[in-house]
Amino acid sequence: MKIKQKIAIIGVGKMGNTMIDSLLRNQVVNSNQIYGTTFRMDNAKKIEEKFQIKSDTDNLQAAAQSDIILLAVKPQIIPQVLRQVDPVLNKGKLVISIAAAISTRFIEKQINKEIPVIRAMPNIASLVNEGMTVLCPGQFVDDEQLEITLNIFSSIGKVEIIHREELMDVVTALSGSGPAYSYMMIESLTDGGVRMGLSRELARKLAAQSVLGGAKMVLKTGLHPALLKDEVTTPAGVTIDGLMELEDGGFRVALIKAIDHATQKSKQISK
């Protein structure tokens, strides 16, 4: 769905590049609706040439000419950027932040105006348009602004909305860090295949596609993972022996603890 608003993407790094590419490729906006900024002018020129958009190092100018200001900078840079764009912030602007562990309340307090702020937590799979993004609206956001933000992030994957911001720490630990857990799983499965005689290239492809296929089965069928697991597990077959080894190694508990510890870490950073 096309949107008419102009978007300033402040800090066009990996995620910023992904956002621009997906927004243009999926025709959510036209190139003349995007204004990108980077720290260095040479990078800005490369972005301008690559996407045929306006790009430079002037955050204030980008914010002034845009309806939506998407903060794609590192968390520690957020206060500095907010000070830069503050003179042009008003109720007609929408601020979206993808900075990890930065709350909407923190941004609202820094701005000290009744500005709509939405916190977004995309993950690295957005780079291949298979991302998972969770949105959390601040206190001044209306339904139309939330719908616009949904359209923006739908271009890079799936989107969900939550209204309890304290749960964003769990989101960070689960879907934000989740790809890293799956990479470790794929790496381990690959090593297992190599140990039993497969080439590394083939083992990696088998492992990655198995994880991808399993994930798609869960999403498309809507069935509980345990039911899908049971469909693969035949009596006295190969799979049940493998599952027994995973249980013996504490596979489930290790993943649950990973989410627990990562959530606590996210909470510490937020504070």
C-alpha positions as CSV (number, residue, x, y, z in Angstrom):
1,M,0.0,0.0,0.0
2,K,1.5,3.3,-1.1
3,I,1.8,6.2,1.4
4,K,2.0,9.9,0.6
5,Q,4.2,11.0,3.4
6,K,7.8,12.0,3.0
7,I,10.3,10.0,5.1
8,A,13.7,11.0,6.5
9,I,15.9,8.1,7.4
10,I,18.4,9.4,9.8
11,G,21.5,7.1,9.8
12,V,21.5,5.1,6.6
13,G,23.5,2.1,7.6
14,K,22.7,-1.6,6.9
15,M,19.1,-1.3,8.2
16,G,18.6,2.1,6.6
17,N,19.8,0.7,3.2
18,T,17.4,-2.2,3.6
19,M,14.5,0.1,4.5
20,I,15.1,2.3,1.4
21,D,15.6,-0.6,-0.9
22,S,12.4,-2.4,0.3
23,L,10.3,0.8,0.3
24,L,11.2,1.6,-3.2
25,R,11.1,-2.0,-4.6
26,N,7.7,-2.6,-3.1
27,Q,6.4,0.8,-4.3
28,V,5.5,1.9,-0.8
29,V,7.0,5.3,-1.7
30,N,8.6,7.0,-4.6
31,S,12.3,8.0,-4.6
32,N,11.4,11.7,-4.2
33,Q,9.7,10.9,-0.9
34,I,12.8,9.7,0.9
35,Y,15.6,11.8,2.4
36,G,18.5,9.9,3.8
37,T,21.4,11.1,6.0
38,T,24.7,9.7,7.0
39,F,27.7,10.9,9.1
40,R,30.0,11.2,6.1
41,M,29.3,13.1,2.9
42,D,31.0,10.5,0.7
43,N,28.6,7.8,2.0
44,A,25.7,10.1,1.4
45,K,26.7,10.6,-2.2
46,K,26.9,6.8,-2.7
47,I,23.4,6.4,-1.3
48,E,22.1,9.2,-3.5
49,E,23.5,7.6,-6.6
50,K,22.4,4.0,-5.6
51,F,18.8,4.9,-4.9
52,Q,18.3,8.2,-6.7
53,I,17.1,9.9,-3.5
54,K,18.1,13.0,-1.7
55,S,21.0,12.3,0.7
56,D,23.5,14.3,2.7
57,T,24.7,14.8,6.3
58,D,22.1,17.4,7.5
59,N,19.7,15.8,9.9
60,L,17.8,19.0,10.6
61,Q,17.2,19.7,6.9
62,A,16.1,16.1,6.4
63,A,13.6,16.3,9.3
64,A,12.3,19.7,8.2
65,Q,11.4,18.4,4.7
66,S,9.8,15.2,5.9
67,D,6.6,14.0,7.7
68,I,8.1,10.9,9.2
69,I,11.5,10.8,10.9
70,L,12.9,7.3,11.2
71,L,15.8,7.1,13.6
72,A,18.2,4.4,12.4
73,V,21.2,5.4,14.4
74,K,22.9,3.6,17.3
75,P,21.2,4.0,20.7
76,Q,23.9,6.2,22.2
77,I,23.5,8.7,19.3
78,I,19.7,9.2,19.8
79,P,20.0,12.1,22.3
80,Q,22.3,14.0,20.0
81,V,20.1,13.5,16.9
82,L,17.0,14.5,18.8
83,R,18.7,17.8,19.8
84,Q,19.6,18.4,16.1
85,V,16.1,17.9,14.8
86,D,14.2,19.4,17.8
87,P,13.7,22.9,16.1
88,V,11.4,21.4,13.4
89,L,9.6,18.8,15.5
90,N,5.8,19.4,15.9
91,K,2.6,17.4,16.2
92,G,2.5,16.9,12.5
93,K,5.7,14.9,12.5
94,L,5.9,11.2,13.3
95,V,9.1,9.9,14.9
96,I,9.9,6.2,14.5
97,S,12.9,4.7,16.3
98,I,14.6,1.4,15.6
99,A,17.3,1.9,18.2
100,A,17.4,-1.1,20.6
101,A,16.5,-0.5,24.2
102,I,15.4,3.1,23.7
103,S,11.9,3.6,25.0
104,T,9.2,5.9,23.6
105,R,9.0,7.6,27.0
106,F,12.8,8.4,26.8
107,I,12.3,10.0,23.3
108,E,9.2,11.9,24.4
109,K,11.1,13.2,27.4
110,Q,14.0,14.3,25.3
111,I,11.7,16.1,22.9
112,N,9.5,17.5,25.6
113,K,6.6,18.0,23.2
114,E,3.5,16.1,22.4
115,I,5.1,14.4,19.4
116,P,3.9,10.9,18.2
117,V,6.7,8.4,18.7
118,I,6.7,4.7,17.7
119,R,9.3,2.2,18.8
120,A,10.1,-0.5,16.3
121,M,12.2,-3.6,16.8
122,P,13.1,-5.2,13.5
123,N,15.6,-8.0,13.2
124,I,18.5,-8.8,10.9
125,A,16.4,-11.0,8.7
126,S,14.9,-7.8,7.4
127,L,18.0,-7.7,5.2
128,V,16.4,-10.4,3.0
129,N,12.8,-9.2,3.5
130,E,12.0,-12.0,6.0
131,G,12.2,-9.8,9.0
132,M,10.1,-9.8,12.2
133,T,9.3,-6.3,13.4
134,V,7.3,-5.4,16.6
135,L,5.9,-1.9,17.0
136,C,5.0,-0.2,20.2
137,P,3.2,3.2,20.0
138,G,3.9,6.0,22.4
139,Q,1.2,8.0,24.1
140,F,0.5,10.6,21.3
141,V,0.2,8.1,18.4
142,D,-3.1,7.8,16.5
143,D,-4.5,4.9,14.5
144,E,-3.6,6.5,11.1
145,Q,0.1,6.9,12.2
146,L,0.2,3.3,13.4
147,E,-1.2,2.1,10.1
148,I,1.4,4.1,8.1
149,T,4.1,2.5,10.2
150,L,2.7,-0.9,9.6
151,N,2.9,-0.3,5.9
152,I,6.5,0.8,6.1
153,F,7.7,-2.2,8.0
154,S,5.5,-4.7,6.1
155,S,7.9,-4.1,3.2
156,I,10.7,-5.9,5.1
157,G,8.8,-8.8,6.6
158,K,6.1,-9.5,9.2
159,V,4.8,-7.0,11.7
160,E,3.1,-7.2,15.1
161,I,2.0,-4.5,17.5
162,I,2.1,-4.5,21.3
163,H,1.0,-1.8,23.7
164,R,2.9,-2.9,26.8
165,E,6.3,-1.4,26.3
166,E,7.9,-3.4,29.1
167,L,7.5,-6.5,26.8
168,M,9.8,-4.9,24.2
169,D,12.7,-6.3,26.2
170,V,11.4,-9.8,25.6
171,V,10.8,-9.0,22.0
172,T,14.5,-7.9,21.7
173,A,15.6,-11.2,23.4
174,L,13.4,-13.4,21.3
175,S,13.0,-12.0,17.7
176,G,15.8,-9.5,17.9
177,S,18.4,-12.0,19.0
178,G,16.5,-15.0,17.6
179,P,18.3,-15.2,14.3
180,A,21.6,-15.6,16.2
181,Y,20.2,-18.6,18.0
182,S,19.1,-20.1,14.7
183,Y,22.5,-19.5,13.2
184,M,24.1,-21.5,16.0
185,M,21.6,-24.2,15.5
186,I,22.3,-24.3,11.7
187,E,26.1,-24.3,12.5
188,S,25.7,-27.2,14.9
189,L,23.6,-29.2,12.5
190,T,26.1,-28.6,9.8
191,D,29.0,-29.8,12.0
192,G,26.9,-32.9,12.7
193,G,26.5,-33.6,9.0
194,V,30.2,-33.1,8.4
195,R,31.1,-35.4,11.3
196,M,29.0,-38.1,9.6
197,G,30.6,-37.7,6.2
198,L,28.7,-34.9,4.3
199,S,30.6,-32.1,2.6
200,R,30.3,-28.8,4.6
201,E,28.6,-27.0,1.7
202,L,25.9,-29.7,1.4
203,A,25.5,-30.0,5.1
204,R,25.0,-26.3,5.6
205,K,22.4,-26.2,2.8
206,L,20.5,-29.1,4.2
207,A,20.6,-27.6,7.7
208,A,19.6,-24.1,6.6
209,Q,16.7,-25.2,4.4
210,S,15.4,-27.6,7.1
211,V,15.2,-24.7,9.6
212,L,13.6,-22.4,7.0
213,G,11.1,-25.0,5.9
214,G,10.2,-25.9,9.5
215,A,9.6,-22.2,10.3
216,K,7.4,-21.8,7.3
217,M,5.4,-24.8,8.2
218,V,4.7,-23.3,11.7
219,L,3.6,-19.9,10.2
220,K,1.6,-21.2,7.3
221,T,-0.3,-24.1,9.0
222,G,-0.8,-22.3,12.3
223,L,-0.3,-25.7,14.0
224,H,1.5,-26.1,17.3
225,P,5.2,-26.9,16.8
226,A,4.7,-30.1,18.9
227,L,2.0,-31.4,16.5
228,L,4.3,-30.8,13.5
229,K,7.2,-32.5,15.3
230,D,5.0,-35.5,16.0
231,E,4.2,-35.8,12.2
232,V,7.9,-36.3,11.5
233,T,8.5,-38.6,14.5
234,T,7.6,-42.2,13.5
235,P,7.6,-45.1,16.0
236,A,11.1,-46.5,16.5
237,G,12.3,-44.3,13.7
238,V,15.4,-42.0,13.2
239,T,13.9,-38.7,14.5
240,I,12.9,-40.0,17.9
241,D,16.5,-41.0,18.7
242,G,17.7,-37.6,17.6
243,L,15.1,-35.9,19.8
244,M,16.1,-38.0,22.8
245,E,19.7,-36.7,22.4
246,L,18.5,-33.1,22.3
247,E,16.4,-33.6,25.4
248,D,19.3,-35.2,27.1
249,G,21.5,-32.3,26.2
250,G,19.0,-29.8,27.7
251,F,18.1,-28.2,24.3
252,R,14.8,-26.8,25.4
253,V,16.0,-25.5,28.7
254,A,19.0,-23.9,27.1
255,L,16.8,-21.9,24.7
256,I,14.4,-20.9,27.4
257,K,17.3,-19.7,29.6
258,A,18.7,-17.8,26.6
259,I,15.5,-15.8,26.3
260,D,15.5,-15.2,30.1
261,H,19.1,-13.9,30.3
262,A,18.8,-11.9,27.1
263,T,15.6,-10.2,28.4
264,Q,17.3,-9.3,31.7
265,K,20.3,-7.8,29.7
266,S,17.9,-5.7,27.6
267,K,16.2,-4.4,30.7
268,Q,19.6,-3.4,32.1
269,I,20.5,-1.5,28.9
270,S,17.1,0.2,28.9
271,K,17.8,1.5,32.4
